[in-house]
Amino acid sequence: MKITNLHTHVLEAALAEPFAYSRAWYGTRMAMIVEIETDAGITGWGECYGPAWMTEAVVKNIAPWLIGADPLQSEVIWQDIYARFRDHGQKGLLIEGLSGIDIALWDIKGKHFGAPVHQLMGGPLRTEVQAYATGLYRRASGDPFRYLPEEAAGYVAEGFKAVKLKVGFGVAEDAAITRAVREAIGPDVALMVDANHAYDAVAAIKLGRMIEPFDIGWFEEPVPPEDLAGYRAVRSALSIPIAGGECEFTRFGFREVLTSGAMDIIQPDTCAAGGLSECKKIADMAAAFGVRYNPHVWGTGIGLAASLQLMAVLPTHTPTSLAPAHPIFEFDRTEHPIRQAILQEPIEHTGGTVRVPQGPGLGIEIDRQALTRFKAGSDAPAGRRRAPPSH
Ligand code: CA
């Protein structure tokens, strides 16, 4: 089998209601989809996390090396691309582009062998995963002390046993909102907080001490991703588990995170940190360090499916009093018109649990009409083409 063609699809959808986290506002959702064709008639799909127009440029520039290659040799292709760009692309956009390519190659591999990716990776250790609701962002109008507790209670009513709150809007306000959300969801639902690296270590420790009484599942990205010393300071000062890693890349990047003892939980994004091949390696490293692995997930149904395939083979966490012992799936509940539209069968939860797709490859079928419907305009004005912020 040989790769005959590679297409990129940059998708865009305007949101009915913009929302904000500590760093930026979202007014649109974008996605960058990779499609790889073969001479066997098999097509593989992947997704790149990150600014879509920029990851598209990366993938388009890598594409000529892939034509004629055997798509089953995903490890060979990964190492070849990494080695070619090692001097310039050890982190960031290059690895995000490589991630989408690697996921598409695994999709081809699964379709070729008639098996889901997790089976080819030696699984499954689990066929369904507990999910937590990612939401609780800020809105343009209304009182967050009113709408955030209401939204959180809504997730609990849907069956979620865990929710994640955005913080990073000022220590005093964060602490008060955290209390209000905890009171709304009661004592039996896990509550995590995510600052999206809004703080330095001093402010993060101050906030952490104020919210420790509210039984916080983890404190995500308290400080900037480059500041591993800051992570260690926060971690040593608080009893709350410290999470991060959605802005880190490859086994080499996570080697520093793990050896420095910076985090209790790492959150590589399968569509950014190096794809399925690399994230399995990172997960095995994390297990060796006794660090929990809960992937960051923020994309379309392709990214959801890739993450679920990986979660089926993630090592079980070291037993701990801090539940859950199994990896937990990040299920973005914010508005995303593209997320399910590109799938012929949506990936949904039942009472806070999501099944791992069982079909060949990623286990999903793509709705090509949706790719056309959401195609981002190449003549889009400069403002629309601005790269979306990381999440
Ligand atoms: Ca996050």
Residues whose N, C-alpha, C, O or C-beta is under 5 A from the ligand:
A	BS01	CA	D194 H391
